[in-house]
Amino acid sequence: MSQDNLIKMRCTECNDGNYFTRKNMAKAKGESTKLELKKHCPRCNAHTLHREGKKSK
């Protein structure tokens, strides 16, 4: 997986960074919305909403 397109997904409940995923940057160029997915959070031990976090350098 190319690391220049990686996005860290953060749990909205505990704010823990659990997952990494990719986003099509060409398609999302004009949009300012953040990616939201329902994933399992091991810290909360439940399925919670995970939102795209800030970009790290």
N, CA, C and O atoms as CSV, one atom per row, in Angstrom:
chain,resi,resn,atom,element,x,y,z
A,1,MET,N,N,0.842,-1.168,0.000
A,1,MET,CA,C,0.000,0.000,0.000
A,1,MET,C,C,0.891,1.237,0.000
A,1,MET,O,O,1.808,1.346,0.814
A,2,SER,N,N,0.625,2.152,-0.897
A,2,SER,CA,C,1.391,3.386,-0.976
A,2,SER,C,C,1.098,4.253,0.243
A,2,SER,O,O,-0.065,4.462,0.588
A,3,GLN,N,N,2.128,4.752,0.889
A,3,GLN,CA,C,1.936,5.483,2.135
A,3,GLN,C,C,1.574,6.948,1.944
A,3,GLN,O,O,1.243,7.623,2.919
A,4,ASP,N,N,1.627,7.455,0.734
A,4,ASP,CA,C,1.281,8.857,0.535
A,4,ASP,C,C,-0.231,9.071,0.544
A,4,ASP,O,O,-0.675,10.205,0.724
A,5,ASN,N,N,-1.030,8.034,0.359
A,5,ASN,CA,C,-2.483,8.155,0.367
A,5,ASN,C,C,-3.120,7.578,1.628
A,5,ASN,O,O,-4.344,7.460,1.692
A,6,LEU,N,N,-2.330,7.219,2.620
A,6,LEU,CA,C,-2.883,6.613,3.821
A,6,LEU,C,C,-3.576,7.650,4.697
A,6,LEU,O,O,-3.101,8.775,4.854
A,7,ILE,N,N,-4.701,7.248,5.259
A,7,ILE,CA,C,-5.471,8.093,6.151
A,7,ILE,C,C,-5.676,7.323,7.447
A,7,ILE,O,O,-6.026,6.143,7.424
A,8,LYS,N,N,-5.459,7.988,8.572
A,8,LYS,CA,C,-5.675,7.350,9.865
A,8,LYS,C,C,-7.119,7.575,10.288
A,8,LYS,O,O,-7.612,8.703,10.290
A,9,MET,N,N,-7.792,6.477,10.649
A,9,MET,CA,C,-9.173,6.543,11.097
A,9,MET,C,C,-9.195,6.572,12.624
A,9,MET,O,O,-8.579,5.727,13.274
A,10,ARG,N,N,-9.908,7.549,13.194
A,10,ARG,CA,C,-9.984,7.709,14.640
A,10,ARG,C,C,-11.404,7.437,15.134
A,10,ARG,O,O,-12.380,7.838,14.501
A,11,CYS,N,N,-11.502,6.758,16.259
A,11,CYS,CA,C,-12.785,6.471,16.888
A,11,CYS,C,C,-13.372,7.773,17.425
A,11,CYS,O,O,-12.654,8.570,18.027
A,12,THR,N,N,-14.664,7.996,17.215
A,12,THR,CA,C,-15.295,9.220,17.702
A,12,THR,C,C,-15.609,9.141,19.195
A,12,THR,O,O,-15.802,10.174,19.836
A,13,GLU,N,N,-15.663,7.940,19.756
A,13,GLU,CA,C,-15.964,7.773,21.181
A,13,GLU,C,C,-14.717,7.988,22.053
A,13,GLU,O,O,-14.732,8.811,22.967
A,14,CYS,N,N,-13.651,7.251,21.769
A,14,CYS,CA,C,-12.455,7.309,22.622
A,14,CYS,C,C,-11.292,8.059,21.970
A,14,CYS,O,O,-10.257,8.259,22.607
A,15,ASN,N,N,-11.447,8.476,20.715
A,15,ASN,CA,C,-10.440,9.236,19.961
A,15,ASN,C,C,-9.137,8.462,19.773
A,15,ASN,O,O,-8.062,9.058,19.708
A,16,ASP,N,N,-9.230,7.150,19.688
A,16,ASP,CA,C,-8.063,6.298,19.484
A,16,ASP,C,C,-7.900,6.023,17.990
A,16,ASP,O,O,-8.879,5.711,17.311
A,17,GLY,N,N,-6.680,6.133,17.472
A,17,GLY,CA,C,-6.405,5.853,16.066
A,17,GLY,C,C,-6.218,4.368,15.855
A,17,GLY,O,O,-5.191,3.816,16.251
A,18,ASN,N,N,-7.194,3.700,15.235
A,18,ASN,CA,C,-7.187,2.249,15.133
A,18,ASN,C,C,-6.866,1.724,13.743
A,18,ASN,O,O,-6.198,0.699,13.612
A,19,TYR,N,N,-7.324,2.397,12.717
A,19,TYR,CA,C,-7.247,1.853,11.367
A,19,TYR,C,C,-6.561,2.817,10.413
A,19,TYR,O,O,-6.571,4.030,10.620
A,20,PHE,N,N,-5.965,2.259,9.365
A,20,PHE,CA,C,-5.432,3.023,8.252
A,20,PHE,C,C,-6.154,2.573,6.996
A,20,PHE,O,O,-6.398,1.381,6.809
A,21,THR,N,N,-6.499,3.523,6.133
A,21,THR,CA,C,-7.186,3.204,4.899
A,21,THR,C,C,-6.743,4.183,3.820
A,21,THR,O,O,-5.969,5.104,4.081
A,22,ARG,N,N,-7.239,3.975,2.617
A,22,ARG,CA,C,-6.919,4.859,1.497
A,22,ARG,C,C,-8.155,5.618,1.060
A,22,ARG,O,O,-9.283,5.164,1.253
A,23,LYS,N,N,-7.929,6.780,0.469
A,23,LYS,CA,C,-9.006,7.608,-0.051
A,23,LYS,C,C,-8.603,8.041,-1.447
A,23,LYS,O,O,-7.451,8.416,-1.670
A,24,ASN,N,N,-9.531,7.996,-2.389
A,24,ASN,CA,C,-9.262,8.427,-3.749
A,24,ASN,C,C,-9.163,9.948,-3.758
A,24,ASN,O,O,-10.185,10.634,-3.732
A,25,MET,N,N,-7.958,10.476,-3.795
A,25,MET,CA,C,-7.728,11.916,-3.706
A,25,MET,C,C,-8.220,12.657,-4.952
A,25,MET,O,O,-8.638,13.811,-4.855
A,26,ALA,N,N,-8.175,12.015,-6.106
A,26,ALA,CA,C,-8.629,12.666,-7.332
A,26,ALA,C,C,-10.139,12.882,-7.289
A,26,ALA,O,O,-10.639,13.901,-7.766
A,27,LYS,N,N,-10.848,11.941,-6.729
A,27,LYS,CA,C,-12.295,12.037,-6.631
A,27,LYS,C,C,-12.724,13.009,-5.531
A,27,LYS,O,O,-13.747,13.681,-5.664
A,28,ALA,N,N,-11.964,13.086,-4.465
A,28,ALA,CA,C,-12.327,13.896,-3.305
A,28,ALA,C,C,-11.670,15.275,-3.314
A,28,ALA,O,O,-11.655,15.949,-2.284
A,29,LYS,N,N,-11.134,15.704,-4.437
A,29,LYS,CA,C,-10.396,16.954,-4.488
A,29,LYS,C,C,-11.266,18.164,-4.151
A,29,LYS,O,O,-10.831,19.036,-3.399
A,30,GLY,N,N,-12.470,18.233,-4.684
A,30,GLY,CA,C,-13.341,19.371,-4.452
A,30,GLY,C,C,-14.144,19.290,-3.169
A,30,GLY,O,O,-14.701,20.291,-2.718
A,31,GLU,N,N,-14.207,18.110,-2.580
A,31,GLU,CA,C,-15.006,17.918,-1.371
A,31,GLU,C,C,-14.195,18.222,-0.126
A,31,GLU,O,O,-12.991,17.966,-0.077
A,32,SER,N,N,-14.855,18.763,0.867
A,32,SER,CA,C,-14.187,19.013,2.140
A,32,SER,C,C,-14.715,18.080,3.232
A,32,SER,O,O,-14.405,18.262,4.410
A,33,THR,N,N,-15.513,17.077,2.839
A,33,THR,CA,C,-16.061,16.149,3.816
A,33,THR,C,C,-15.012,15.108,4.192
A,33,THR,O,O,-14.176,14.720,3.377
A,34,LYS,N,N,-15.076,14.672,5.426
A,34,LYS,CA,C,-14.162,13.645,5.903
A,34,LYS,C,C,-14.820,12.284,5.787
A,34,LYS,O,O,-16.039,12.152,5.904
A,35,LEU,N,N,-13.999,11.285,5.557
A,35,LEU,CA,C,-14.471,9.921,5.414
A,35,LEU,C,C,-14.951,9.402,6.766
A,35,LEU,O,O,-14.272,9.584,7.776
A,36,GLU,N,N,-16.120,8.755,6.793
A,36,GLU,CA,C,-16.672,8.184,8.016
A,36,GLU,C,C,-17.070,6.736,7.752
A,36,GLU,O,O,-17.786,6.450,6.793
A,37,LEU,N,N,-16.607,5.833,8.596
A,37,LEU,CA,C,-16.919,4.410,8.483
A,37,LEU,C,C,-17.254,3.859,9.859
A,37,LEU,O,O,-16.710,4.314,10.865
A,38,LYS,N,N,-18.144,2.886,9.902
A,38,LYS,CA,C,-18.417,2.184,11.148
A,38,LYS,C,C,-17.482,0.991,11.232
A,38,LYS,O,O,-17.544,0.084,10.403
A,39,LYS,N,N,-16.607,0.995,12.244
A,39,LYS,CA,C,-15.618,-0.066,12.432
A,39,LYS,C,C,-15.652,-0.510,13.897
A,39,LYS,O,O,-16.220,0.157,14.761
A,40,HIS,N,N,-15.024,-1.654,14.139
A,40,HIS,CA,C,-14.919,-2.158,15.506
A,40,HIS,C,C,-13.753,-1.480,16.204
A,40,HIS,O,O,-12.635,-1.473,15.689
A,41,CYS,N,N,-14.007,-0.913,17.369
A,41,CYS,CA,C,-12.955,-0.298,18.177
A,41,CYS,C,C,-12.577,-1.268,19.291
A,41,CYS,O,O,-13.418,-1.593,20.129
A,42,PRO,N,N,-11.325,-1.739,19.318
A,42,PRO,CA,C,-10.934,-2.689,20.359
A,42,PRO,C,C,-10.897,-2.060,21.752
A,42,PRO,O,O,-11.056,-2.761,22.751
A,43,ARG,N,N,-10.690,-0.757,21.824
A,43,ARG,CA,C,-10.648,-0.092,23.125
A,43,ARG,C,C,-12.056,0.036,23.727
A,43,ARG,O,O,-12.249,-0.203,24.919
A,44,CYS,N,N,-13.038,0.416,22.894
A,44,CYS,CA,C,-14.436,0.524,23.351
A,44,CYS,C,C,-15.129,-0.825,23.361
A,44,CYS,O,O,-16.141,-1.000,24.039
A,45,ASN,N,N,-14.594,-1.776,22.614
A,45,ASN,CA,C,-15.157,-3.109,22.435
A,45,ASN,C,C,-16.574,-3.037,21.867
A,45,ASN,O,O,-17.484,-3.728,22.324
A,46,ALA,N,N,-16.731,-2.172,20.847
A,46,ALA,CA,C,-18.026,-2.009,20.191
A,46,ALA,C,C,-17.808,-1.452,18.794
A,46,ALA,O,O,-16.730,-0.946,18.480
A,47,HIS,N,N,-18.838,-1.546,17.955
A,47,HIS,CA,C,-18.785,-0.936,16.637
A,47,HIS,C,C,-19.148,0.532,16.784
A,47,HIS,O,O,-20.256,0.865,17.203
A,48,THR,N,N,-18.217,1.406,16.441
A,48,THR,CA,C,-18.418,2.846,16.579
A,48,THR,C,C,-18.065,3.533,15.275
A,48,THR,O,O,-17.461,2.935,14.385
A,49,LEU,N,N,-18.445,4.783,15.173
A,49,LEU,CA,C,-18.139,5.576,14.006
A,49,LEU,C,C,-16.674,6.003,14.056
A,49,LEU,O,O,-16.216,6.538,15.065
A,50,HIS,N,N,-15.943,5.768,12.974
A,50,HIS,CA,C,-14.552,6.176,12.854
A,50,HIS,C,C,-14.474,7.261,11.777
A,50,HIS,O,O,-14.979,7.080,10.669
A,51,ARG,N,N,-13.849,8.370,12.104
A,51,ARG,CA,C,-13.748,9.500,11.208
A,51,ARG,C,C,-12.289,9.723,10.804
A,51,ARG,O,O,-11.368,9.399,11.554
A,52,GLU,N,N,-12.101,10.269,9.637
A,52,GLU,CA,C,-10.764,10.577,9.123
A,52,GLU,C,C,-10.079,11.573,10.044
A,52,GLU,O,O,-10.652,12.611,10.376
A,53,GLY,N,N,-8.848,11.260,10.460
A,53,GLY,CA,C,-8.097,12.129,11.357
A,53,GLY,C,C,-7.282,13.147,10.588
A,53,GLY,O,O,-7.337,13.224,9.361
A,54,LYS,N,N,-6.521,13.930,11.349
A,54,LYS,CA,C,-5.650,14.941,10.736
A,54,LYS,C,C,-4.508,14.280,10.012
A,54,LYS,O,O,-4.090,13.178,10.367
A,55,LYS,N,N,-3.998,14.954,8.989
A,55,LYS,CA,C,-2.857,14.421,8.249
A,55,LYS,C,C,-1.594,14.621,9.052
A,55,LYS,O,O,-1.353,15.702,9.589
A,56,SER,N,N,-0.795,13.588,9.132
A,56,SER,CA,C,0.494,13.687,9.826
A,56,SER,C,C,1.608,13.703,8.794
A,56,SER,O,O,1.491,13.082,7.737
A,57,LYS,N,N,2.658,14.391,9.087
A,57,LYS,CA,C,3.775,14.525,8.139
A,57,LYS,C,C,4.810,13.466,8.336
A,57,LYS,O,O,5.811,13.439,7.619
